[in-house]
């Protein structure tokens, strides 16, 4: 069975997405960062980075980020 992943955090700053991922991993929630920034114009920084978690972990992951993230 294929598991569904859900975007739970978006930032134009890739390092913030990585910090969110690290925080979730500390809570044993698998997370990945999807970089949607344009590779055509990386210096401009168009786009965003998204943190995705398994759909079954999405609610808990959002609560963790809302209550513990100090980088937003």
PyMOL Python script that loads the backbone (N, CA, C, O; Angstrom):
from pymol import cmd

cmd.read_pdbstr("""\
ATOM      1  N   UNK A   1       0.835  -1.170   0.000  1.00  0.00           N
ATOM      2  CA  UNK A   1       0.000   0.000   0.000  1.00  0.00           C
ATOM      3  C   UNK A   1       0.889   1.246   0.000  1.00  0.00           C
ATOM      4  O   UNK A   1       1.867   1.328   0.743  1.00  0.00           O
ATOM      5  N   UNK A   2       0.534   2.197  -0.836  1.00  0.00           N
ATOM      6  CA  UNK A   2       1.287   3.438  -0.925  1.00  0.00           C
ATOM      7  C   UNK A   2       0.788   4.415   0.124  1.00  0.00           C
ATOM      8  O   UNK A   2      -0.418   4.600   0.291  1.00  0.00           O
ATOM      9  N   UNK A   3       1.720   5.038   0.826  1.00  0.00           N
ATOM     10  CA  UNK A   3       1.351   6.015   1.840  1.00  0.00           C
ATOM     11  C   UNK A   3       1.278   7.395   1.201  1.00  0.00           C
ATOM     12  O   UNK A   3       2.051   7.713   0.297  1.00  0.00           O
ATOM     13  N   UNK A   4       0.356   8.197   1.669  1.00  0.00           N
ATOM     14  CA  UNK A   4       0.171   9.539   1.145  1.00  0.00           C
ATOM     15  C   UNK A   4       0.962  10.546   1.984  1.00  0.00           C
ATOM     16  O   UNK A   4       0.934  10.505   3.214  1.00  0.00           O
ATOM     17  N   UNK A   5       1.661  11.443   1.304  1.00  0.00           N
ATOM     18  CA  UNK A   5       2.422  12.495   1.965  1.00  0.00           C
ATOM     19  C   UNK A   5       1.659  13.803   1.820  1.00  0.00           C
ATOM     20  O   UNK A   5       0.952  14.012   0.834  1.00  0.00           O
ATOM     21  N   UNK A   6       1.803  14.682   2.804  1.00  0.00           N
ATOM     22  CA  UNK A   6       1.068  15.935   2.820  1.00  0.00           C
ATOM     23  C   UNK A   6       2.015  17.082   3.165  1.00  0.00           C
ATOM     24  O   UNK A   6       2.879  16.952   4.032  1.00  0.00           O
ATOM     25  N   UNK A   7       1.841  18.198   2.477  1.00  0.00           N
ATOM     26  CA  UNK A   7       2.633  19.393   2.777  1.00  0.00           C
ATOM     27  C   UNK A   7       2.065  20.054   4.030  1.00  0.00           C
ATOM     28  O   UNK A   7       0.873  20.351   4.100  1.00  0.00           O
ATOM     29  N   UNK A   8       2.940  20.284   5.027  1.00  0.00           N
ATOM     30  CA  UNK A   8       2.452  20.868   6.275  1.00  0.00           C
ATOM     31  C   UNK A   8       3.161  22.171   6.622  1.00  0.00           C
ATOM     32  O   UNK A   8       2.774  22.848   7.574  1.00  0.00           O
ATOM     33  N   UNK A   9       4.193  22.532   5.865  1.00  0.00           N
ATOM     34  CA  UNK A   9       4.916  23.773   6.132  1.00  0.00           C
ATOM     35  C   UNK A   9       5.551  24.240   4.835  1.00  0.00           C
ATOM     36  O   UNK A   9       6.115  23.439   4.090  1.00  0.00           O
ATOM     37  N   UNK A  10       5.460  25.542   4.563  1.00  0.00           N
ATOM     38  CA  UNK A  10       6.045  26.125   3.361  1.00  0.00           C
ATOM     39  C   UNK A  10       6.815  27.379   3.744  1.00  0.00           C
ATOM     40  O   UNK A  10       6.354  28.178   4.560  1.00  0.00           O
ATOM     41  N   UNK A  11       7.988  27.544   3.150  1.00  0.00           N
ATOM     42  CA  UNK A  11       8.795  28.736   3.416  1.00  0.00           C
ATOM     43  C   UNK A  11       9.572  29.112   2.160  1.00  0.00           C
ATOM     44  O   UNK A  11      10.011  28.240   1.411  1.00  0.00           O
ATOM     45  N   UNK A  12       9.740  30.412   1.933  1.00  0.00           N
ATOM     46  CA  UNK A  12      10.606  30.821   0.819  1.00  0.00           C
ATOM     47  C   UNK A  12      12.085  30.647   1.173  1.00  0.00           C
ATOM     48  O   UNK A  12      12.955  30.789   0.313  1.00  0.00           O
ATOM     49  N   UNK A  13      12.364  30.339   2.447  1.00  0.00           N
ATOM     50  CA  UNK A  13      13.743  30.169   2.911  1.00  0.00           C
ATOM     51  C   UNK A  13      14.032  28.692   3.163  1.00  0.00           C
ATOM     52  O   UNK A  13      13.512  28.117   4.119  1.00  0.00           O
ATOM     53  N   UNK A  14      14.854  28.074   2.318  1.00  0.00           N
ATOM     54  CA  UNK A  14      15.120  26.636   2.440  1.00  0.00           C
ATOM     55  C   UNK A  14      15.624  26.213   3.818  1.00  0.00           C
ATOM     56  O   UNK A  14      15.280  25.127   4.284  1.00  0.00           O
ATOM     57  N   UNK A  15      16.429  27.041   4.479  1.00  0.00           N
ATOM     58  CA  UNK A  15      16.964  26.644   5.783  1.00  0.00           C
ATOM     59  C   UNK A  15      15.856  26.522   6.832  1.00  0.00           C
ATOM     60  O   UNK A  15      15.973  25.713   7.752  1.00  0.00           O
ATOM     61  N   UNK A  16      14.791  27.305   6.710  1.00  0.00           N
ATOM     62  CA  UNK A  16      13.679  27.175   7.659  1.00  0.00           C
ATOM     63  C   UNK A  16      12.948  25.851   7.465  1.00  0.00           C
ATOM     64  O   UNK A  16      12.533  25.215   8.434  1.00  0.00           O
ATOM     65  N   UNK A  17      12.794  25.444   6.221  1.00  0.00           N
ATOM     66  CA  UNK A  17      12.173  24.148   5.957  1.00  0.00           C
ATOM     67  C   UNK A  17      13.027  23.022   6.539  1.00  0.00           C
ATOM     68  O   UNK A  17      12.497  22.054   7.086  1.00  0.00           O
ATOM     69  N   UNK A  18      14.348  23.153   6.419  1.00  0.00           N
ATOM     70  CA  UNK A  18      15.244  22.134   6.979  1.00  0.00           C
ATOM     71  C   UNK A  18      15.165  22.113   8.504  1.00  0.00           C
ATOM     72  O   UNK A  18      15.235  21.045   9.111  1.00  0.00           O
ATOM     73  N   UNK A  19      15.019  23.284   9.125  1.00  0.00           N
ATOM     74  CA  UNK A  19      14.863  23.335  10.585  1.00  0.00           C
ATOM     75  C   UNK A  19      13.554  22.671  11.015  1.00  0.00           C
ATOM     76  O   UNK A  19      13.514  21.958  12.018  1.00  0.00           O
ATOM     77  N   UNK A  20      12.487  22.906  10.254  1.00  0.00           N
ATOM     78  CA  UNK A  20      11.203  22.275  10.563  1.00  0.00           C
ATOM     79  C   UNK A  20      11.316  20.762  10.441  1.00  0.00           C
ATOM     80  O   UNK A  20      10.804  20.023  11.282  1.00  0.00           O
ATOM     81  N   UNK A  21      11.989  20.307   9.390  1.00  0.00           N
ATOM     82  CA  UNK A  21      12.195  18.866   9.196  1.00  0.00           C
ATOM     83  C   UNK A  21      12.961  18.275  10.369  1.00  0.00           C
ATOM     84  O   UNK A  21      12.588  17.221  10.885  1.00  0.00           O
ATOM     85  N   UNK A  22      14.027  18.942  10.794  1.00  0.00           N
ATOM     86  CA  UNK A  22      14.844  18.441  11.905  1.00  0.00           C
ATOM     87  C   UNK A  22      14.026  18.354  13.190  1.00  0.00           C
ATOM     88  O   UNK A  22      14.156  17.392  13.947  1.00  0.00           O
ATOM     89  N   UNK A  23      13.184  19.359  13.438  1.00  0.00           N
ATOM     90  CA  UNK A  23      12.344  19.348  14.634  1.00  0.00           C
ATOM     91  C   UNK A  23      11.379  18.161  14.602  1.00  0.00           C
ATOM     92  O   UNK A  23      11.175  17.491  15.614  1.00  0.00           O
ATOM     93  N   UNK A  24      10.799  17.912  13.449  1.00  0.00           N
ATOM     94  CA  UNK A  24       9.868  16.780  13.333  1.00  0.00           C
ATOM     95  C   UNK A  24      10.593  15.451  13.510  1.00  0.00           C
ATOM     96  O   UNK A  24      10.065  14.534  14.141  1.00  0.00           O
ATOM     97  N   UNK A  25      11.786  15.343  12.962  1.00  0.00           N
ATOM     98  CA  UNK A  25      12.553  14.102  13.109  1.00  0.00           C
ATOM     99  C   UNK A  25      12.904  13.848  14.572  1.00  0.00           C
ATOM    100  O   UNK A  25      12.976  12.695  14.999  1.00  0.00           O
ATOM    101  N   UNK A  26      13.126  14.921  15.349  1.00  0.00           N
ATOM    102  CA  UNK A  26      13.381  14.762  16.786  1.00  0.00           C
ATOM    103  C   UNK A  26      12.185  14.143  17.501  1.00  0.00           C
ATOM    104  O   UNK A  26      12.330  13.510  18.547  1.00  0.00           O
ATOM    105  N   UNK A  27      11.001  14.334  16.919  1.00  0.00           N
ATOM    106  CA  UNK A  27       9.769  13.764  17.486  1.00  0.00           C
ATOM    107  C   UNK A  27       9.375  12.460  16.784  1.00  0.00           C
ATOM    108  O   UNK A  27       8.236  12.005  16.892  1.00  0.00           O
ATOM    109  N   UNK A  28      10.330  11.868  16.068  1.00  0.00           N
ATOM    110  CA  UNK A  28      10.118  10.597  15.366  1.00  0.00           C
ATOM    111  C   UNK A  28       9.013  10.672  14.317  1.00  0.00           C
ATOM    112  O   UNK A  28       8.293   9.701  14.086  1.00  0.00           O
ATOM    113  N   UNK A  29       8.891  11.833  13.690  1.00  0.00           N
ATOM    114  CA  UNK A  29       7.946  11.986  12.578  1.00  0.00           C
ATOM    115  C   UNK A  29       8.770  12.088  11.297  1.00  0.00           C
ATOM    116  O   UNK A  29       9.498  13.062  11.106  1.00  0.00           O
ATOM    117  N   UNK A  30       8.660  11.093  10.420  1.00  0.00           N
ATOM    118  CA  UNK A  30       9.407  11.154   9.159  1.00  0.00           C
ATOM    119  C   UNK A  30       8.981  12.381   8.363  1.00  0.00           C
ATOM    120  O   UNK A  30       7.789  12.651   8.217  1.00  0.00           O
ATOM    121  N   UNK A  31       9.957  13.120   7.850  1.00  0.00           N
ATOM    122  CA  UNK A  31       9.672  14.336   7.088  1.00  0.00           C
ATOM    123  C   UNK A  31      10.691  14.480   5.968  1.00  0.00           C
ATOM    124  O   UNK A  31      11.832  14.032   6.086  1.00  0.00           O
ATOM    125  N   UNK A  32      10.265  15.107   4.887  1.00  0.00           N
ATOM    126  CA  UNK A  32      11.149  15.398   3.765  1.00  0.00           C
ATOM    127  C   UNK A  32      10.917  16.839   3.333  1.00  0.00           C
ATOM    128  O   UNK A  32       9.832  17.392   3.511  1.00  0.00           O
ATOM    129  N   UNK A  33      11.965  17.435   2.758  1.00  0.00           N
ATOM    130  CA  UNK A  33      11.850  18.785   2.212  1.00  0.00           C
ATOM    131  C   UNK A  33      11.814  18.678   0.694  1.00  0.00           C
ATOM    132  O   UNK A  33      12.660  18.033   0.075  1.00  0.00           O
ATOM    133  N   UNK A  34      10.819  19.322   0.119  1.00  0.00           N
ATOM    134  CA  UNK A  34      10.695  19.395  -1.337  1.00  0.00           C
ATOM    135  C   UNK A  34      11.036  20.820  -1.739  1.00  0.00           C
ATOM    136  O   UNK A  34      10.350  21.764  -1.347  1.00  0.00           O
ATOM    137  N   UNK A  35      12.095  20.971  -2.520  1.00  0.00           N
ATOM    138  CA  UNK A  35      12.535  22.293  -2.953  1.00  0.00           C
ATOM    139  C   UNK A  35      11.843  22.620  -4.266  1.00  0.00           C
ATOM    140  O   UNK A  35      12.076  21.959  -5.278  1.00  0.00           O
ATOM    141  N   UNK A  36      10.995  23.636  -4.252  1.00  0.00           N
ATOM    142  CA  UNK A  36      10.275  24.039  -5.457  1.00  0.00           C
ATOM    143  C   UNK A  36      10.798  25.364  -5.991  1.00  0.00           C
ATOM    144  O   UNK A  36      10.090  26.077  -6.703  1.00  0.00           O
ATOM    145  N   UNK A  37      12.044  25.694  -5.643  1.00  0.00           N
ATOM    146  CA  UNK A  37      12.628  26.921  -6.157  1.00  0.00           C
ATOM    147  C   UNK A  37      13.077  26.698  -7.595  1.00  0.00           C
ATOM    148  O   UNK A  37      13.489  25.601  -7.974  1.00  0.00           O
ATOM    149  N   UNK A  38      12.988  27.737  -8.366  1.00  0.00           N
ATOM    150  CA  UNK A  38      13.355  27.661  -9.775  1.00  0.00           C
ATOM    151  C   UNK A  38      14.859  27.453  -9.912  1.00  0.00           C
ATOM    152  O   UNK A  38      15.649  28.208  -9.345  1.00  0.00           O
ATOM    153  N   UNK A  39      15.249  26.431 -10.663  1.00  0.00           N
ATOM    154  CA  UNK A  39      16.674  26.215 -10.900  1.00  0.00           C
ATOM    155  C   UNK A  39      17.172  27.144 -12.000  1.00  0.00           C
ATOM    156  O   UNK A  39      18.380  27.277 -12.197  1.00  0.00           O
ATOM    157  N   UNK A  40      16.247  27.793 -12.725  1.00  0.00           N
ATOM    158  CA  UNK A  40      16.638  28.724 -13.785  1.00  0.00           C
ATOM    159  C   UNK A  40      17.183  30.027 -13.213  1.00  0.00           C
ATOM    160  O   UNK A  40      18.073  30.652 -13.790  1.00  0.00           O
ATOM    161  N   UNK A  41      16.629  30.427 -12.059  1.00  0.00           N
ATOM    162  CA  UNK A  41      17.030  31.686 -11.442  1.00  0.00           C
ATOM    163  C   UNK A  41      17.274  31.503  -9.943  1.00  0.00           C
ATOM    164  O   UNK A  41      16.576  32.117  -9.135  1.00  0.00           O
ATOM    165  N   UNK A  42      18.241  30.679  -9.553  1.00  0.00           N
ATOM    166  CA  UNK A  42      18.442  30.394  -8.123  1.00  0.00           C
ATOM    167  C   UNK A  42      18.823  31.627  -7.308  1.00  0.00           C
ATOM    168  O   UNK A  42      18.498  31.703  -6.124  1.00  0.00           O
ATOM    169  N   UNK A  43      19.506  32.595  -7.922  1.00  0.00           N
ATOM    170  CA  UNK A  43      19.924  33.774  -7.162  1.00  0.00           C
ATOM    171  C   UNK A  43      18.743  34.669  -6.795  1.00  0.00           C
ATOM    172  O   UNK A  43      18.806  35.415  -5.818  1.00  0.00           O
ATOM    173  N   UNK A  44      17.675  34.593  -7.573  1.00  0.00           N
ATOM    174  CA  UNK A  44      16.491  35.390  -7.282  1.00  0.00           C
ATOM    175  C   UNK A  44      15.685  34.751  -6.159  1.00  0.00           C
ATOM    176  O   UNK A  44      15.030  35.448  -5.384  1.00  0.00           O
ATOM    177  N   UNK A  45      15.733  33.427  -6.074  1.00  0.00           N
ATOM    178  CA  UNK A  45      15.057  32.732  -4.992  1.00  0.00           C
ATOM    179  C   UNK A  45      13.562  32.567  -5.197  1.00  0.00           C
ATOM    180  O   UNK A  45      12.812  32.445  -4.228  1.00  0.00           O
ATOM    181  N   UNK A  46      13.123  32.561  -6.444  1.00  0.00           N
ATOM    182  CA  UNK A  46      11.706  32.340  -6.705  1.00  0.00           C
ATOM    183  C   UNK A  46      11.325  30.934  -6.294  1.00  0.00           C
ATOM    184  O   UNK A  46      12.070  29.983  -6.532  1.00  0.00           O
ATOM    185  N   UNK A  47      10.186  30.807  -5.687  1.00  0.00           N
ATOM    186  CA  UNK A  47       9.709  29.488  -5.296  1.00  0.00           C
ATOM    187  C   UNK A  47       9.714  29.337  -3.801  1.00  0.00           C
ATOM    188  O   UNK A  47       9.787  30.306  -3.045  1.00  0.00           O
ATOM    189  N   UNK A  48       9.634  28.084  -3.397  1.00  0.00           N
ATOM    190  CA  UNK A  48       9.525  27.817  -1.963  1.00  0.00           C
ATOM    191  C   UNK A  48      10.018  26.418  -1.665  1.00  0.00           C
ATOM    192  O   UNK A  48      10.211  25.598  -2.563  1.00  0.00           O
ATOM    193  N   UNK A  49      10.214  26.169  -0.403  1.00  0.00           N
ATOM    194  CA  UNK A  49      10.553  24.827   0.073  1.00  0.00           C
ATOM    195  C   UNK A  49       9.394  24.357   0.940  1.00  0.00           C
ATOM    196  O   UNK A  49       8.883  25.104   1.774  1.00  0.00           O
ATOM    197  N   UNK A  50       8.990  23.124   0.733  1.00  0.00           N
ATOM    198  CA  UNK A  50       7.869  22.558   1.480  1.00  0.00           C
ATOM    199  C   UNK A  50       8.338  21.382   2.319  1.00  0.00           C
ATOM    200  O   UNK A  50       9.190  20.600   1.896  1.00  0.00           O
ATOM    201  N   UNK A  51       7.771  21.267   3.517  1.00  0.00           N
ATOM    202  CA  UNK A  51       8.015  20.100   4.361  1.00  0.00           C
ATOM    203  C   UNK A  51       6.806  19.188   4.223  1.00  0.00           C
ATOM    204  O   UNK A  51       5.667  19.614   4.415  1.00  0.00           O
ATOM    205  N   UNK A  52       7.064  17.933   3.889  1.00  0.00           N
ATOM    206  CA  UNK A  52       6.010  16.937   3.734  1.00  0.00           C
ATOM    207  C   UNK A  52       6.167  15.853   4.790  1.00  0.00           C
ATOM    208  O   UNK A  52       7.280  15.433   5.106  1.00  0.00           O
ATOM    209  N   UNK A  53       5.041  15.408   5.328  1.00  0.00           N
ATOM    210  CA  UNK A  53       5.003  14.281   6.260  1.00  0.00           C
ATOM    211  C   UNK A  53       3.914  13.322   5.794  1.00  0.00           C
ATOM    212  O   UNK A  53       3.077  13.669   4.961  1.00  0.00           O
ATOM    213  N   UNK A  54       3.941  12.119   6.341  1.00  0.00           N
ATOM    214  CA  UNK A  54       2.874  11.177   6.038  1.00  0.00           C
ATOM    215  C   UNK A  54       1.553  11.768   6.504  1.00  0.00           C
ATOM    216  O   UNK A  54       1.489  12.403   7.557  1.00  0.00           O
ATOM    217  N   UNK A  55       0.500  11.563   5.725  1.00  0.00           N
ATOM    218  CA  UNK A  55      -0.809  12.144   6.038  1.00  0.00           C
ATOM    219  C   UNK A  55      -1.259  11.786   7.449  1.00  0.00           C
ATOM    220  O   UNK A  55      -1.886  12.600   8.127  1.00  0.00           O
ATOM    221  N   UNK A  56      -0.941  10.568   7.897  1.00  0.00           N
ATOM    222  CA  UNK A  56      -1.360  10.140   9.241  1.00  0.00           C
ATOM    223  C   UNK A  56      -0.665  10.933  10.344  1.00  0.00           C
ATOM    224  O   UNK A  56      -1.147  10.960  11.477  1.00  0.00           O
ATOM    225  N   UNK A  57       0.475  11.588  10.027  1.00  0.00           N
ATOM    226  CA  UNK A  57       1.223  12.369  11.012  1.00  0.00           C
ATOM    227  C   UNK A  57       0.995  13.877  10.868  1.00  0.00           C
ATOM    228  O   UNK A  57       1.544  14.658  11.645  1.00  0.00           O
ATOM    229  N   UNK A  58       0.200  14.292   9.890  1.00  0.00           N
ATOM    230  CA  UNK A  58       0.091  15.712   9.548  1.00  0.00           C
ATOM    231  C   UNK A  58      -0.428  16.572  10.698  1.00  0.00           C
ATOM    232  O   UNK A  58       0.135  17.632  10.972  1.00  0.00           O
ATOM    233  N   UNK A  59      -1.477  16.141  11.367  1.00  0.00           N
ATOM    234  CA  UNK A  59      -2.059  16.956  12.436  1.00  0.00           C
ATOM    235  C   UNK A  59      -1.051  17.141  13.574  1.00  0.00           C
ATOM    236  O   UNK A  59      -0.842  18.258  14.047  1.00  0.00           O
ATOM    237  N   UNK A  60      -0.437  16.058  14.004  1.00  0.00           N
ATOM    238  CA  UNK A  60       0.555  16.143  15.078  1.00  0.00           C
ATOM    239  C   UNK A  60       1.740  17.003  14.648  1.00  0.00           C
ATOM    240  O   UNK A  60       2.237  17.807  15.436  1.00  0.00           O
ATOM    241  N   UNK A  61       2.190  16.843  13.421  1.00  0.00           N
ATOM    242  CA  UNK A  61       3.332  17.621  12.930  1.00  0.00           C
ATOM    243  C   UNK A  61       3.023  19.115  12.946  1.00  0.00           C
ATOM    244  O   UNK A  61       3.872  19.917  13.334  1.00  0.00           O
ATOM    245  N   UNK A  62       1.830  19.491  12.534  1.00  0.00           N
ATOM    246  CA  UNK A  62       1.441  20.910  12.541  1.00  0.00           C
ATOM    247  C   UNK A  62       1.421  21.453  13.969  1.00  0.00           C
ATOM    248  O   UNK A  62       1.874  22.570  14.218  1.00  0.00           O
ATOM    249  N   UNK A  63       0.899  20.669  14.899  1.00  0.00           N
ATOM    250  CA  UNK A  63       0.849  21.099  16.302  1.00  0.00           C
ATOM    251  C   UNK A  63       2.271  21.301  16.833  1.00  0.00           C
ATOM    252  O   UNK A  63       2.548  22.293  17.506  1.00  0.00           O
ATOM    253  N   UNK A  64       3.155  20.376  16.537  1.00  0.00           N
ATOM    254  CA  UNK A  64       4.546  20.490  16.988  1.00  0.00           C
ATOM    255  C   UNK A  64       5.185  21.763  16.445  1.00  0.00           C
ATOM    256  O   UNK A  64       5.828  22.508  17.185  1.00  0.00           O
ATOM    257  N   UNK A  65       5.003  22.009  15.146  1.00  0.00           N
ATOM    258  CA  UNK A  65       5.609  23.201  14.563  1.00  0.00           C
ATOM    259  C   UNK A  65       5.002  24.483  15.138  1.00  0.00           C
ATOM    260  O   UNK A  65       5.723  25.452  15.376  1.00  0.00           O
ATOM    261  N   UNK A  66       3.700  24.497  15.360  1.00  0.00           N
ATOM    262  CA  UNK A  66       3.050  25.685  15.926  1.00  0.00           C
ATOM    263  C   UNK A  66       3.528  25.954  17.348  1.00  0.00           C
ATOM    264  O   UNK A  66       3.697  27.109  17.738  1.00  0.00           O
ATOM    265  N   UNK A  67       3.748  24.892  18.127  1.00  0.00           N
ATOM    266  CA  UNK A  67       4.078  25.057  19.547  1.00  0.00           C
ATOM    267  C   UNK A  67       5.570  25.131  19.846  1.00  0.00           C
ATOM    268  O   UNK A  67       5.963  25.708  20.861  1.00  0.00           O
ATOM    269  N   UNK A  68       6.410  24.559  18.986  1.00  0.00           N
ATOM    270  CA  UNK A  68       7.825  24.460  19.328  1.00  0.00           C
ATOM    271  C   UNK A  68       8.768  25.188  18.386  1.00  0.00           C
ATOM    272  O   UNK A  68       9.916  25.449  18.745  1.00  0.00           O
ATOM    273  N   UNK A  69       8.306  25.520  17.187  1.00  0.00           N
ATOM    274  CA  UNK A  69       9.202  26.159  16.213  1.00  0.00           C
ATOM    275  C   UNK A  69       9.463  27.603  16.619  1.00  0.00           C
ATOM    276  O   UNK A  69       8.531  28.367  16.873  1.00  0.00           O
ATOM    277  N   UNK A  70      10.731  27.965  16.676  1.00  0.00           N
ATOM    278  CA  UNK A  70      11.106  29.330  17.044  1.00  0.00           C
ATOM    279  C   UNK A  70      11.718  30.073  15.874  1.00  0.00           C
ATOM    280  O   UNK A  70      12.244  31.172  16.050  1.00  0.00           O
ATOM    281  N   UNK A  71      11.661  29.498  14.689  1.00  0.00           N
ATOM    282  CA  UNK A  71      12.291  30.096  13.515  1.00  0.00           C
ATOM    283  C   UNK A  71      11.307  30.771  12.592  1.00  0.00           C
ATOM    284  O   UNK A  71      11.724  31.410  11.627  1.00  0.00           O
ATOM    285  N   UNK A  72       9.994  30.653  12.851  1.00  0.00           N
ATOM    286  CA  UNK A  72       8.982  31.229  11.954  1.00  0.00           C
ATOM    287  C   UNK A  72       8.823  32.707  12.179  1.00  0.00           C
ATOM    288  O   UNK A  72       8.014  33.350  11.511  1.00  0.00           O
TER     289      UNK A  72
END
""", "prot")
cmd.dss("prot")
cmd.show_as("cartoon", "prot")
cmd.util.cbc("prot")
cmd.orient("prot")
